[in-house]
């Protein structure tokens, strides 16, 4: 069974931590526009971007999204 990212959880994480997209941008070097796009599910993060954000927020990378099972096989 494969998994795929579903809904980005950045908005709730940032709200909980009282951080703005601007502050996250400063911490990570990722543009505010990109962070907004991820937050509004207009784009999905690359693995390296997700790792960068997760490290900056000190959370597991899996916590950035809800996940859906996909019936397609990977590999």
LINVEN-V850177 format. One record per backbone hydrogen bond with DSSP energy under -0.5 kcal/mol. CO is the residue of the C=O (numbers start at 0). NH is the residue of the N-H. E is the energy in kcal/mol with one decimal. If there is no record, write none. Layout:
CO | NH | E
CO | NH | E
This chain:
1 | 69 | -3.6
3 | 67 | -2.5
6 | 65 | -2.3
8 | 12 | -2.2
9 | 13 | -3.2
10 | 14 | -2.2
11 | 15 | -2.5
12 | 16 | -1.9
13 | 17 | -0.6
13 | 18 | -2.7
14 | 17 | -0.9
19 | 23 | -2.3
20 | 24 | -2.4
21 | 25 | -2.1
22 | 26 | -2.2
23 | 27 | -2.0
24 | 28 | -2.9
30 | 34 | -2.3
31 | 35 | -2.6
32 | 36 | -2.5
33 | 37 | -2.6
34 | 38 | -2.6
35 | 39 | -2.1
36 | 41 | -2.7
36 | 42 | -1.2
37 | 40 | -1.6
45 | 49 | -2.7
46 | 50 | -2.4
47 | 51 | -2.1
48 | 52 | -2.6
49 | 53 | -2.8
50 | 54 | -2.6
51 | 55 | -2.1
52 | 56 | -2.2
53 | 57 | -0.8
53 | 58 | -2.3
54 | 57 | -0.5
59 | 62 | -1.7
60 | 63 | -1.7
61 | 64 | -1.0
63 | 8 | -3.4
65 | 5 | -3.1
67 | 3 | -2.3
69 | 1 | -1.6
